[in-house]
Amino acid sequence: SGIHAVPAEFVRAQMDAVFDDLAIGAIKIGMLGEGATIEAIASGLAQRAAVPVVLDPVMVATSGDRLLEPAAVEALRTRLIPIAAVITPNLPEAAALLDEGVASSAAAIEDQGRRLLELGCAAVLIKGGHGAGSESVDYLIRPSGTLALPAPRIATRNTHGTGCSLSSAIAAGIAKGEDLATAIQNAKAWISAAIAAADRFSVGHGHGPIHHFHRYY
């Protein structure tokens, strides 16, 4: 049997249940799958515009396969990106959002980030993990300027969940009251340590998980 997406109306019901019961300090959105789900989330968030949204536009698998159909990508561009406090694409996802090739220089990355800002989000964090070199450089692009955030590139196969975990950590920082740049820098420090500690695990035969709880064991 195939894998089926959670029905859009159920996603909306889950959102409403959580918002009706809890005080929400930040929202993180990851892989969405279908245009109907994007529409349901966008309509639900329209009533909660004061809550900052961290949007991780998961569009491209590690294999290079596209994970969203064209109609869903357009819904992502027009319905969710404009309400985001920050979007966190990696290099292939930034390129896919713009329907062009992957940027291979700092100037090209910044150019793509500035054009992504034109879609309506307040900030863009383009993650450089797919780049080359001894450092992995992320770029925070805002209307006020660009901040380069380098980190040592760590040799490990255990990188599963890196992007999802980074965007979640950014949202957690914002929910704690950190400004965006501080939340990103703290999240990067945590994720770098989680990647460095990942080889303590031996899980399965593919790309294993990072070590989320590296501070504790």
FITIKE-130045 format. One record per atom (N, C-alpha, C): residue number from 0; z, x, y. Coordinates in nm, 4 decimals, padded with zeros to 6 digits, always signed. Atoms other than C-alpha are relative to their C-alpha. Last residue first. Layout:
N
    nr          w          u          v
   NUM          Z          X          Y
...
# end
This chain:
217
    nr          w          u          v
   216   +00.0015   -00.0674   +00.1300
   216   +02.6928   +02.5488   +01.2094
   216   -00.1311   +00.0716   -00.0195
   215   -00.1154   +00.0357   +00.0807
   215   +02.8085   +02.3822   +01.5302
   215   +00.0033   +00.0637   -00.1373
   214   -00.1261   -00.0355   -00.0683
   214   +02.5858   +02.5081   +01.8077
   214   +00.1206   -00.0149   -00.0892
   213   -00.0243   -00.1446   +00.0081
   213   +02.2819   +02.5103   +01.5793
   213   +00.1284   +00.0425   +00.0680
   212   -00.1449   -00.0171   -00.0141
   212   +02.3010   +02.1338   +01.5389
   212   +00.0405   +00.1473   -00.0075
   211   -00.0545   +00.0729   -00.1144
   211   +01.9347   +02.0551   +01.6047
   211   +00.1470   +00.0311   +00.0257
   210   -00.1432   +00.0169   +00.0276
   210   +01.8121   +02.3251   +01.3677
   210   +00.0658   -00.0652   +00.1221
   209   -00.0823   -00.0887   -00.0805
   209   +01.4320   +02.2879   +01.3755
   209   +00.1466   -00.0329   -00.0267
   208   -00.0566   +00.0447   -00.1268
   208   +01.2749   +02.1058   +01.0871
   208   +00.0659   +00.1130   +00.0772
   207   -00.1342   +00.0585   +00.0058
   207   +01.0467   +02.2480   +00.8192
   207   +00.0521   -00.0368   +00.1377
   206   -00.0710   -00.0371   -00.1218
   206   +00.6719   +02.3026   +00.8388
   206   +00.1342   -00.0721   +00.0014
   205   +00.0837   -00.0042   -00.1193
   205   +00.5562   +02.2679   +00.4799
   205   +00.0781   +00.0507   +00.1193
   204   +00.0963   -00.1088   +00.0096
   204   +00.7150   +02.3413   +00.1419
   204   -00.0901   +00.0119   +00.1223
   203   +00.1361   +00.0283   +00.0413
   203   +01.0301   +02.1334   +00.1500
   203   -00.0880   +00.1230   +00.0017
   202   +00.0188   +00.1414   +00.0314
   202   +01.3423   +02.2175   +00.3502
   202   -00.1462   -00.0228   -00.0346
   201   +00.1150   -00.0067   +00.0881
   201   +01.4677   +02.5751   +00.3641
   201   -00.0211   -00.1406   -00.0537
   200   +00.0350   +00.1095   +00.0896
   200   +01.6997   +02.5870   +00.6614
   200   -00.1144   +00.0405   -00.0911
   199   -00.1178   +00.0202   +00.0860
   199   +01.8624   +02.8901   +00.8259
   199   -00.0271   -00.1091   -00.1030
   198   +00.0204   -00.0636   +00.1301
   198   +01.5086   +02.9590   +00.9426
   198   +00.1266   +00.0035   -00.0850
   197   +00.0646   +00.0878   +00.0975
   197   +01.5532   +02.6997   +01.2175
   197   -00.0119   +00.0635   -00.1375
   196   -00.0906   +00.0192   +00.1139
   196   +01.8102   +02.8993   +01.4150
   196   -00.0657   -00.0740   -00.1152
   195   -00.0438   -00.1313   +00.0474
   195   +01.5549   +03.0394   +01.6609
   195   +00.0884   -00.0114   -00.1235
   194   +00.1127   -00.0618   +00.0706
   194   +01.3946   +02.6952   +01.6895
   194   +00.0427   +00.1340   -00.0598
   193   +00.0207   +00.0769   +00.1227
   193   +01.7277   +02.5321   +01.7734
   193   -00.1158   +00.0550   -00.0819
   192   -00.1030   -00.0414   +00.0955
   192   +01.8068   +02.8107   +02.0232
   192   -00.0158   -00.0739   -00.1331
   191   +00.0303   -00.1377   +00.0377
   191   +01.4757   +02.7485   +02.1988
   191   +00.1007   +00.0506   -00.1026
   190   +00.1073   +00.0045   +00.1002
   190   +01.5403   +02.3727   +02.1907
   190   -00.0382   +00.1407   -00.0448
   189   -00.0487   +00.0546   +00.1274
   189   +01.8777   +02.4106   +02.3612
   189   -00.1087   +00.0052   -00.1070
   188   -00.0939   -00.0978   +00.0554
   188   +01.7483   +02.6395   +02.6358
   188   +00.0503   -00.0461   -00.1359
   187   +00.0760   -00.1142   +00.0512
   187   +01.4491   +02.4118   +02.6885
   187   +00.0922   +00.1044   -00.0618
   186   +00.0644   +00.0414   +00.1256
   186   +01.6727   +02.1029   +02.7173
   186   -00.0778   +00.1157   -00.0608
   185   -00.1044   +00.0072   +00.1026
   185   +01.8905   +02.2769   +02.9763
   185   -00.0594   -00.0390   -00.1357
   184   -00.0435   -00.1366   +00.0292
   184   +01.5835   +02.3758   +03.1795
   184   +00.1085   +00.0016   -00.1074
   183   +00.1040   -00.0709   +00.0743
   183   +01.4341   +02.0269   +03.1535
   183   +00.0459   +00.1399   -00.0385
   182   +00.0079   +00.0602   +00.1329
   182   +01.7552   +01.8475   +03.2548
   182   -00.1028   +00.0726   -00.0856
   181   -00.1170   -00.0458   +00.0755
   181   +01.8012   +02.0894   +03.5449
   181   -00.0035   -00.0540   -00.1420
   180   +00.0190   -00.1423   +00.0297
   180   +01.4456   +02.0283   +03.6702
   180   +00.1158   +00.0545   -00.0829
   179   +00.1048   -00.0235   +00.0998
   179   +01.4839   +01.6499   +03.6366
   179   -00.0126   +00.1468   -00.0362
   178   +00.1321   +00.0178   -00.0585
   178   +01.8199   +01.6148   +03.8101
   178   -00.1047   +00.0475   -00.0998
   177   +00.0689   -00.1214   -00.0430
   177   +02.1182   +01.5860   +03.5791
   177   -00.1309   -00.0348   +00.0712
   176   -00.0026   -00.0174   -00.1442
   176   +02.3153   +01.2609   +03.5746
   176   -00.0657   +00.1267   +00.0508
   175   -00.1288   -00.0588   -00.0386
   175   +02.4128   +01.2423   +03.2075
   175   +00.0093   +00.0259   +00.1491
   174   -00.1014   +00.1039   +00.0184
   174   +02.1223   +01.0015   +03.1438
   174   +00.1389   +00.0508   +00.0381
   173   +00.0146   +00.0938   -00.1111
   173   +01.8890   +01.2640   +03.2913
   173   +00.1073   -00.1086   -00.0081
   172   -00.0483   -00.0660   -00.1205
   172   +02.0213   +01.5201   +03.0446
   172   -00.0075   -00.0913   +00.1212
   171   -00.1462   -00.0054   +00.0094
   171   +01.9778   +01.2811   +02.7516
   171   +00.0589   +00.0659   +00.1243
   170   -00.0510   +00.1339   -00.0306
   170   +01.6198   +01.2071   +02.8611
   170   +00.1528   -00.0021   -00.0041
   169   +00.0207   +00.0207   -00.1439
   169   +01.5442   +01.5800   +02.8668
   169   +00.0554   -00.1356   +00.0412
   168   -00.1047   -00.0751   -00.0677
   168   +01.6999   +01.6174   +02.5214
   168   -00.0127   -00.0122   +00.1516
   167   -00.1260   +00.0725   +00.0179
   167   +01.4785   +01.3388   +02.3868
   167   +00.1144   +00.0703   +00.0727
   166   +00.0034   +00.1148   -00.0901
   166   +01.1704   +01.5045   +02.5371
   166   +00.1274   -00.0831   -00.0120
   165   -00.0072   -00.0442   -00.1387
   165   +01.2627   +01.8330   +02.3706
   165   +00.0020   -00.1193   +00.0947
   164   -00.1380   -00.0372   -00.0295
   164   +01.3409   +01.6722   +02.0342
   164   +00.0150   +00.0453   +00.1446
   163   -00.0813   +00.1218   -00.0035
   163   +01.0062   +01.4954   +02.0170
   163   +00.1437   +00.0321   +00.0420
   162   +00.0357   +00.0748   -00.1205
   162   +00.8227   +01.8162   +02.1046
   162   +00.0826   -00.1254   +00.0174
   161   -00.0306   -00.0726   -00.1234
   161   +01.0064   +02.0305   +01.8488
   161   -00.0270   -00.0838   +00.1247
   160   -00.0873   +00.0767   -00.0884
   160   +01.0138   +01.7816   +01.5623
   160   +00.0273   +00.0643   +00.1334
   159   +00.0188   +00.1453   +00.0056
   159   +00.8755   +02.0158   +01.2953
   159   +00.1010   -00.0704   +00.0911
   158   +00.0143   +00.0511   -00.1369
   158   +00.8905   +02.3772   +01.4115
   158   -00.0154   -00.1524   +00.0033
   157   -00.0823   +00.1201   -00.0128
   157   +01.0092   +02.5517   +01.0968
   157   -00.0001   -00.0502   +00.1444
   156   +00.0784   +00.1161   +00.0446
   156   +00.7233   +02.7914   +01.0320
   156   +00.0750   -00.1296   +00.0265
   155   -00.0598   +00.0799   +00.1057
   155   +00.8934   +03.0575   +01.2430
   155   -00.0969   -00.1104   -00.0395
   154   +00.0797   +00.0060   +00.1227
   154   +00.7972   +03.3348   +01.4845
   154   +00.0773   -00.0749   -00.1075
   153   -00.0784   -00.0336   +00.1188
   153   +00.9680   +03.2594   +01.8156
   153   -00.0850   -00.0202   -00.1244
   152   +00.0634   +00.0688   +00.1120
   152   +00.7723   +03.2685   +02.1419
   152   +00.0659   +00.0487   -00.1289
   151   +00.0584   -00.0841   +00.1053
   151   +01.0155   +03.3810   +02.4112
   151   -00.0634   -00.0849   -00.1094
   150   -00.0999   -00.0245   +00.1035
   150   +01.0609   +03.1227   +02.6888
   150   -00.0642   +00.0889   -00.1054
   149   +00.0316   -00.0782   +00.1201
   149   +00.8764   +03.0728   +03.0158
   149   +00.1180   +00.0078   -00.0965
   148   -00.1235   -00.0133   +00.0760
   148   +00.9296   +02.7859   +03.2624
   148   -00.0288   +00.0751   -00.1299
   147   +00.0277   -00.0561   +00.1329
   147   +00.6634   +02.7859   +03.5342
   147   +00.1320   +00.0290   -00.0698
   146   -00.1029   -00.0924   +00.0466
   146   +00.7459   +02.5518   +03.8255
   146   -00.0367   +00.0453   -00.1402
   145   -00.0012   -00.0271   +00.1434
   145   +00.4616   +02.3799   +04.0095
   145   +00.1064   +00.1039   -00.0319
   144   +00.0346   -00.1329   +00.0482
   144   +00.4726   +02.2198   +04.3529
   144   +00.0130   +00.0116   -00.1502
   143   -00.0545   -00.1050   -00.0870
   143   +00.5951   +01.9298   +04.5682
   143   -00.0357   +00.1408   -00.0454
   142   +00.0731   -00.0038   -00.1268
   142   +00.3679   +01.6723   +04.4014
   142   +00.0453   +00.1132   +00.0917
   141   -00.0391   +00.1127   -00.0835
   141   +00.5240   +01.7726   +04.0695
   141   -00.0797   +00.0040   +00.1296
   140   +00.0870   +00.0234   -00.1148
   140   +00.4039   +01.9979   +03.7884
   140   +00.0464   -00.1269   +00.0698
   139   -00.0442   +00.1237   -00.0627
   139   +00.6548   +02.1412   +03.5435
   139   -00.0791   -00.0172   +00.1289
   138   +00.0258   +00.0137   -00.1436
   138   +00.4709   +02.4039   +03.3415
   138   +00.0452   -00.1380   +00.0462
   137   +00.0165   +00.1397   -00.0380
   137   +00.5870   +02.5235   +03.0001
   137   -00.0171   -00.0056   +00.1516
   136   -00.0296   +00.0397   -00.1372
   136   +00.5302   +02.8860   +02.9050
   136   -00.0286   -00.1493   +00.0170
   135   +00.0487   +00.1375   -00.0069
   135   +00.5567   +03.0104   +02.5484
   135   +00.0411   -00.0531   +00.1363
   134   -00.0802   +00.1036   -00.0620
   134   +00.5961   +03.3873   +02.5673
   134   -00.0703   -00.1355   -00.0121
   133   -00.1377   -00.0185   +00.0441
   133   +00.4656   +03.6607   +02.3394
   133   +00.0945   -00.1028   +00.0595
   132   -00.0809   -00.0981   -00.0709
   132   +00.1094   +03.5435   +02.3801
   132   +00.1429   +00.0023   -00.0469
   131   -00.0101   -00.1295   +00.0667
   131   -00.0937   +03.2380   +02.2865
   131   +00.0896   +00.0922   +00.0818
   130   +00.0674   -00.1139   -00.0615
   130   -00.0860   +02.8707   +02.3735
   130   +00.0177   +00.1261   -00.0818
   129   +00.1278   -00.0218   +00.0667
   129   +00.0030   +02.5749   +02.1522
   129   -00.0779   +00.1175   +00.0598
   128   -00.0197   -00.0505   +00.1351
   128   +00.3690   +02.5938   +02.2571
   128   -00.1284   +00.0269   -00.0764
   127   +00.0919   -00.1075   +00.0333
   127   +00.2766   +02.5621   +02.6219
   127   +00.0096   +00.0545   -00.1403
   126   -00.0667   -00.0929   +00.0902
   126   +00.4293   +02.2259   +02.7025
   126   -00.0995   +00.1023   -00.0530
   125   +00.0972   -00.0377   +00.1027
   125   +00.2864   +02.0478   +03.0057
   125   +00.0610   +00.1119   -00.0838
   124   -00.0423   -00.1235   +00.0655
   124   +00.5710   +01.8829   +03.1965
   124   -00.1004   +00.0285   -00.1104
   123   +00.0647   -00.0328   +00.1269
   123   +00.4252   +01.6267   +03.4361
   123   +00.0587   +00.1311   -00.0508
   122   +00.0027   -00.1421   +00.0366
   122   +00.6102   +01.4581   +03.7218
   122   -00.0678   +00.0149   -00.1355
   121   -00.0661   -00.0795   -00.1033
   121   +00.6309   +01.1280   +03.9123
   121   -00.0071   +00.1494   -00.0281
   120   -00.1335   -00.0466   +00.0376
   120   +00.3748   +00.9451   +03.6991
   120   +00.0578   +00.0882   +00.1102
   119   -00.1110   +00.0769   -00.0543
   119   +00.0881   +00.7591   +03.8674
   119   +00.1386   +00.0450   -00.0377
   118   -00.0122   +00.1218   +00.0796
   118   -00.2353   +00.8581   +03.6938
   118   +00.1231   -00.0805   +00.0380
   117   +00.0785   +00.1049   -00.0646
   117   -00.2894   +01.1046   +03.9800
   117   -00.0008   -00.1301   -00.0802
   116   -00.0843   +00.0632   -00.1017
   116   -00.0092   +01.3139   +03.8345
   116   -00.0723   -00.1165   +00.0666
   115   -00.0840   +00.0954   +00.0711
   115   -00.2379   +01.3749   +03.5353
   115   +00.0968   -00.0696   +00.0955
   114   +00.0826   +00.1185   +00.0225
   114   -00.4867   +01.5317   +03.7771
   114   +00.0728   -00.1044   -00.0836
   113   +00.0152   +00.0695   -00.1282
   113   -00.2175   +01.7677   +03.9010
   113   -00.0864   -00.1245   -00.0149
   112   -00.1248   +00.0669   -00.0347
   112   -00.1227   +01.8601   +03.5458
   112   -00.0112   -00.0789   +00.1286
   111   -00.0115   +00.1194   +00.0823
   111   -00.4835   +01.9344   +03.4548
   111   +00.1269   -00.0774   +00.0340
   110   +00.1021   +00.0947   -00.0439
   110   -00.5143   +02.1684   +03.7519
   110   +00.0063   -00.1282   -00.0823
   109   -00.0490   +00.0638   -00.1224
   109   -00.1844   +02.3344   +03.6649
   109   -00.0998   -00.1031   +00.0514
   108   -00.1107   +00.0880   +00.0376
   108   -00.3050   +02.3976   +03.3114
   108   +00.0529   -00.0726   +00.1227
   107   +00.0590   +00.1189   +00.0608
   107   -00.6355   +02.5341   +03.4399
   107   +00.1081   -00.0993   -00.0420
   106   +00.0667   +00.0776   -00.1055
   106   -00.4588   +02.7749   +03.6764
   106   -00.0582   -00.1289   -00.0563
   105   -00.1018   +00.0662   -00.0816
   105   -00.2220   +02.8915   +03.4023
   105   -00.0631   -00.0873   +00.1072
   104   -00.0556   -00.0885   -00.1030
   104   -00.5134   +02.9621   +03.1715
   104   +00.1020   -00.0775   +00.0812
   103   -00.0326   -00.1305   +00.0584
   103   -00.6495   +02.8183   +02.8450
   103   +00.0518   +00.1001   +00.1034
   102   -00.0114   -00.1032   -00.1039
   102   -00.6709   +02.4465   +02.9177
   102   +00.0453   +00.1313   -00.0624
   101   -00.1354   -00.0506   -00.0177
   101   -00.7739   +02.2362   +02.6170
   101   +00.0000   +00.1130   +00.1023
   100   -00.0471   -00.1054   +00.0871
   100   -01.1093   +02.0679   +02.6600
   100   +00.1402   +00.0474   +00.0345
    99   +00.0649   -00.1288   -00.0195
    99   -01.1695   +01.7341   +02.8275
    99   +00.0606   +00.1036   -00.0923
    98   +00.1299   -00.0043   +00.0692
    98   -01.1000   +01.3620   +02.7972
    98   -00.0747   +00.1296   +00.0266
    97   +00.1034   -00.0191   -00.1006
    97   -00.8194   +01.3705   +03.0562
    97   -00.1408   +00.0030   -00.0588
    96   -00.0201   +00.1009   -00.1034
    96   -00.5512   +01.2266   +02.8294
    96   -00.1087   +00.0063   +00.1068
    95   +00.0464   +00.1284   +00.0520
    95   -00.6952   +01.4341   +02.5462
    95   +00.0163   -00.1110   +00.1031
    94   +00.1462   +00.0010   +00.0018
    94   -00.6581   +01.7563   +02.7469
    94   -00.0530   -00.1346   -00.0458
    93   +00.0425   +00.0030   -00.1402
    93   -00.2925   +01.6848   +02.8234
    93   -00.1518   -00.0069   +00.0087
    92   -00.0193   +00.1369   -00.0487
    92   -00.2453   +01.6011   +02.4560
    92   -00.0376   -00.0136   +00.1467
    91   +00.1045   +00.0907   +00.0499
    91   -00.4017   +01.9271   +02.3376
    91   +00.0143   -00.1424   +00.0523
    90   +00.1324   -00.0346   -00.0530
    90   -00.1800   +02.1335   +02.5754
    90   -00.1104   -00.0901   -00.0552
    89   +00.0325   -00.1386   +00.0306
    89   +00.1451   +01.9533   +02.4940
    89   -00.1426   +00.0261   +00.0489
    88   +00.1056   -00.0317   +00.0959
    88   +00.2212   +01.6351   +02.6844
    88   -00.0006   +00.1482   -00.0368
    87   -00.0194   -00.1319   +00.0612
    87   +00.5626   +01.5701   +02.8419
    87   -00.1093   +00.0310   -00.1025
    86   +00.0688   +00.0014   +00.1283
    86   +00.5405   +01.2820   +03.0907
    86   +00.0006   +00.1418   -00.0539
    85   +00.0660   -00.1228   +00.0444
    85   +00.8009   +01.2568   +03.3645
    85   -00.0729   -00.0290   -00.1305
    84   -00.0587   -00.1036   -00.0851
    84   +00.9595   +00.9790   +03.5703
    84   -00.0602   +00.1353   -00.0341
    83   -00.0810   -00.1083   +00.0555
    83   +00.7185   +00.7451   +03.3939
    83   +00.0565   +00.0908   +00.1081
    82   -00.1414   +00.0315   -00.0221
    82   +00.6024   +00.4113   +03.5381
    82   +00.0921   +00.1130   -00.0463
    81   -00.0355   +00.0250   -00.1403
    81   +00.2370   +00.5098   +03.5941
    81   +00.1476   -00.0297   +00.0246
    80   -00.0064   -00.1213   -00.0822
    80   +00.2154   +00.6729   +03.2482
    80   +00.0377   -00.0307   +00.1448
    79   -00.1265   -00.0718   +00.0127
    79   +00.3068   +00.3490   +03.0720
    79   +00.0085   +00.1244   +00.0873
    78   -00.1178   +00.0857   +00.0063
    78   +00.0470   +00.0824   +03.1533
    78   +00.1313   +00.0769   -00.0039
    77   -00.0087   +00.0977   -00.1078
    77   -00.2714   +00.2572   +03.2698
    77   +00.1305   -00.0787   +00.0037
    76   +00.0313   -00.0506   -00.1339
    76   -00.2835   +00.5797   +03.0741
    76   +00.0367   -00.1000   +00.1099
    75   -00.0997   -00.1020   -00.0328
    75   -00.1062   +00.4498   +02.7637
    75   -00.0208   +00.0503   +00.1424
    74   -00.1225   +00.0736   -00.0318
    74   -00.3262   +00.1394   +02.7642
    74   +00.1128   +00.0959   +00.0370
    73   +00.0193   +00.0575   -00.1339
    73   -00.6306   +00.3662   +02.7825
    73   +00.1214   -00.0816   +00.0422
    72   -00.0101   -00.1102   -00.0965
    72   -00.5027   +00.5694   +02.4879
    72   -00.0140   -00.0544   +00.1410
    71   -00.1424   -00.0288   -00.0150
    71   -00.4460   +00.2470   +02.2919
    71   +00.0216   +00.1132   +00.0995
    70   -00.0598   +00.1090   -00.0767
    70   -00.8042   +00.1360   +02.3524
    70   +00.1484   +00.0234   +00.0230
    69   +00.0347   -00.0042   -00.1428
    69   -00.9329   +00.4785   +02.2423
    69   +00.0644   -00.1100   +00.0837
    68   +00.1366   +00.0448   -00.0222
    68   -00.7407   +00.4715   +01.9102
    68   -00.0292   -00.0035   +00.1498
    67   +00.0160   +00.1255   -00.0714
    67   -00.4251   +00.6776   +01.8901
    67   -00.1478   -00.0339   +00.0115
    66   -00.0950   +00.0955   +00.0541
    66   -00.3254   +00.9487   +01.6419
    66   -00.0081   -00.1356   +00.0686
    65   -00.0485   +00.0926   -00.1018
    65   -00.6180   +01.1844   +01.6953
    65   +00.0876   -00.1059   -00.0650
    64   +00.0449   +00.1388   +00.0087
    64   -00.6434   +01.4508   +01.4246
    64   +00.0588   -00.0827   +00.1136
    63   +00.1057   +00.0249   -00.0968
    63   -00.5921   +01.8124   +01.5314
    63   -00.0511   -00.1421   -00.0017
    62   +00.1300   -00.0267   +00.0618
    62   -00.3976   +01.9064   +01.2192
    62   -00.1149   -00.0117   +00.0983
    61   +00.0106   -00.1451   +00.0149
    61   -00.0778   +01.9258   +01.4249
    61   -00.1338   +00.0400   -00.0589
    60   -00.0791   -00.0578   +00.1082
    60   -00.1405   +01.5617   +01.5132
    60   -00.0180   +00.1513   -00.0039
    59   +00.0763   -00.0911   +00.0844
    59   -00.2751   +01.4572   +01.8543
    59   +00.0927   +00.0602   -00.1051
    58   +00.1380   +00.0440   +00.0197
    58   -00.1659   +01.1611   +02.0658
    58   -00.0755   +00.0811   -00.1033
    57   +00.0386   -00.0563   +00.1294
    57   +00.2102   +01.1753   +02.1183
    57   -00.1365   -00.0559   -00.0374
    56   +00.1231   +00.0674   +00.0426
    56   +00.2427   +01.0941   +02.4887
    56   -00.0556   +00.0603   -00.1285
    55   +00.0652   -00.1045   +00.0795
    55   +00.6095   +01.1942   +02.5322
    55   -00.1267   -00.0617   -00.0586
    54   +00.1075   +00.0422   +00.0894
    54   +00.7231   +00.9601   +02.8104
    54   -00.0626   +00.1216   -00.0668
    53   +00.0590   -00.1245   +00.0476
    53   +01.0595   +01.0164   +02.9782
    53   -00.1013   -00.0388   -00.1068
    52   +00.0714   -00.0043   +00.1266
    52   +01.1393   +00.6943   +03.1656
    52   -00.0541   +00.1400   -00.0250
    51   +00.1030   -00.1041   +00.0124
    51   +01.3991   +00.6620   +03.4412
    51   -00.0566   +00.0091   -00.1414
    50   -00.0388   -00.0932   +00.1060
    50   +01.5787   +00.3224   +03.4554
    50   -00.1099   +00.1052   -00.0160
    49   -00.0941   -00.0999   -00.0511
    49   +01.5331   +00.1471   +03.7925
    49   +00.0379   +00.1048   -00.1046
    48   +00.0679   -00.1097   -00.0673
    48   +01.2149   -00.0328   +03.6850
    48   +00.0951   +00.1099   +00.0464
    47   -00.1075   -00.1006   -00.0074
    47   +01.3949   -00.2496   +03.4323
    47   -00.0506   +00.1246   +00.0697
    46   -00.1213   +00.0657   -00.0480
    46   +01.1940   -00.5745   +03.4429
    46   +00.1153   +00.0983   +00.0196
    45   +00.0287   +00.0476   -00.1355
    45   +00.8630   -00.3887   +03.4165
    45   +00.1214   -00.0682   +00.0618
    44   -00.0519   -00.0955   -00.0976
    44   +01.0153   -00.2094   +03.1175
    44   -00.0263   -00.0441   +00.1429
    43   -00.1459   -00.0011   +00.0031
    43   +00.9657   -00.5119   +02.8936
    43   +00.0600   +00.0915   +00.1051
    42   -00.0453   +00.1263   -00.0592
    42   +00.6036   -00.5573   +03.0000
    42   +00.1524   -00.0086   -00.0002
    41   +00.0257   -00.0005   -00.1436
    41   +00.5324   -00.1907   +02.9391
    41   +00.0504   -00.1280   +00.0652
    40   -00.0984   -00.0877   -00.0640
    40   +00.6986   -00.1948   +02.5967
    40   -00.0169   -00.0030   +00.1512
    39   -00.1319   +00.0621   +00.0130
    39   +00.4996   -00.4976   +02.4809
    39   +00.1067   +00.0831   +00.0694
    38   -00.0076   +00.1140   -00.0911
    38   +00.1735   -00.3568   +02.6190
    38   +00.1381   -00.0650   -00.0048
    37   -00.0062   -00.0538   -00.1362
    37   +00.2292   -00.0238   +02.4443
    37   +00.0143   -00.1135   +00.1012
    36   -00.1355   -00.0520   -00.0177
    36   +00.3031   -00.2046   +02.1177
    36   +00.0186   +00.0550   +00.1402
    35   -00.0885   +00.1151   -00.0137
    35   -00.0178   -00.4062   +02.1484
    35   +00.1453   +00.0443   +00.0196
    34   +00.0045   +00.0527   -00.1361
    34   -00.2160   -00.0894   +02.2149
    34   +00.0945   -00.1160   +00.0206
    33   +00.0941   +00.1077   -00.0262
    33   -00.1076   +00.0617   +01.8852
    33   +00.0082   -00.0485   +00.1450
    32   +00.0899   +00.0475   +00.1035
    32   +00.0502   +00.3814   +01.7583
    32   -00.1050   -00.0994   +00.0424
    31   +00.0049   +00.1453   -00.0097
    31   +00.3492   +00.4290   +01.9861
    31   -00.0988   -00.0640   -00.0964
    30   +00.1237   +00.0510   +00.0575
    30   +00.4608   +00.7886   +01.9432
    30   +00.0027   -00.1523   -00.0092
    29   +00.0788   -00.0939   +00.0778
    29   +00.7442   +00.8778   +02.1800
    29   -00.1256   -00.0649   -00.0540
    28   +00.1033   +00.0656   +00.0786
    28   +00.9224   +00.6931   +02.4586
    28   -00.0817   +00.1069   -00.0704
    27   +00.0986   -00.0935   +00.0538
    27   +01.2519   +00.8170   +02.6007
    27   -00.0969   -00.0769   -00.0878
    26   +00.0820   +00.0497   +00.1101
    26   +01.4517   +00.5870   +02.8277
    26   -00.0942   +00.1105   -00.0433
    25   +00.1353   -00.0563   +00.0031
    25   +01.7354   +00.6878   +03.0571
    25   -00.0698   -00.0538   -00.1241
    24   +00.0125   -00.1004   -00.1049
    24   +02.0840   +00.5721   +03.1610
    24   -00.1363   +00.0636   +00.0068
    23   +00.0988   -00.1007   +00.0365
    23   +02.0956   +00.2453   +02.9656
    23   -00.0199   +00.0962   +00.1169
    22   +00.0416   -00.0600   -00.1268
    22   +02.4107   +00.0334   +02.9982
    22   -00.0910   +00.1181   -00.0332
    21   -00.0445   -00.1343   -00.0366
    21   +02.4230   -00.1574   +02.6711
    21   -00.0444   +00.0373   +00.1409
    20   -00.1317   -00.0362   +00.0522
    20   +02.4103   -00.5130   +02.5338
    20   +00.0559   +00.1293   +00.0580
    19   -00.0970   +00.1059   -00.0265
    19   +02.1237   -00.6939   +02.7084
    19   +00.1419   +00.0415   -00.0378
    18   -00.0257   +00.0076   -00.1438
    18   +01.9211   -00.3728   +02.7262
    18   +00.1025   -00.1078   +00.0327
    17   -00.0706   -00.1203   -00.0444
    17   +01.9556   -00.3134   +02.3515
    17   +00.0360   -00.0106   +00.1484
    16   -00.1347   -00.0008   +00.0582
    16   +01.8672   -00.6695   +02.2512
    16   +00.0809   +00.1190   +00.0499
    15   -00.0809   +00.0976   -00.0713
    15   +01.5722   -00.6821   +02.4936
    15   +00.1438   -00.0008   -00.0524
    14   -00.0267   -00.0462   -00.1365
    14   +01.4283   -00.3606   +02.3566
    14   +00.0948   -00.0948   +00.0719
    13   -00.0960   -00.1105   +00.0104
    13   +01.4644   -00.4775   +01.9950
    13   +00.0378   +00.0516   +00.1387
    12   -00.1299   +00.0606   +00.0287
    12   +01.2932   -00.8077   +02.0806
    12   +00.1086   +00.1066   -00.0132
    11   -00.0500   +00.0599   -00.1235
    11   +01.0064   -00.6175   +02.2436
    11   +00.1377   -00.0630   -00.0213
    10   -00.0366   -00.1111   -00.0894
    10   +00.9633   -00.4022   +01.9333
    10   +00.0577   -00.0545   +00.1293
     9   -00.1295   -00.0462   +00.0490
     9   +00.9699   -00.7203   +01.7227
     9   +00.0490   +00.1188   +00.0823
     8   -00.1014   +00.0955   -00.0452
     8   +00.6939   -00.8746   +01.9332
     8   +00.1395   +00.0396   -00.0476
     7   -00.0309   -00.0194   -00.1418
     7   +00.4839   -00.5613   +01.8887
     7   +00.1096   -00.0943   +00.0474
     6   +00.0680   +00.0959   -00.0879
     6   +00.5006   -00.5806   +01.5088
     6   +00.0467   +00.0136   +00.1445
     5   -00.0953   +00.1065   -00.0313
     5   +00.6335   -00.2568   +01.3514
     5   -00.0697   -00.0975   +00.0955
     4   -00.0815   -00.0167   -00.1186
     4   +00.3261   -00.0628   +01.2440
     4   +00.1000   -00.1149   +00.0122
     3   +00.0259   +00.0969   -00.1049
     3   +00.2007   -00.0872   +00.8855
     3   +00.0948   +00.0237   +00.1161
     2   -00.1125   +00.0000   -00.0921
     2   +00.1727   +00.1933   +00.6329
     2   -00.0348   -00.0916   +00.1158
     1   +00.0100   -00.0776   -00.1220
     1   -00.0727   +00.1165   +00.3542
     1   +00.1271   -00.0071   +00.0826
     0   +00.0000   +00.0846   -00.1182
     0   +00.0000   +00.0000   +00.0000
     0   +00.0000   +00.0881   +00.1231
# end
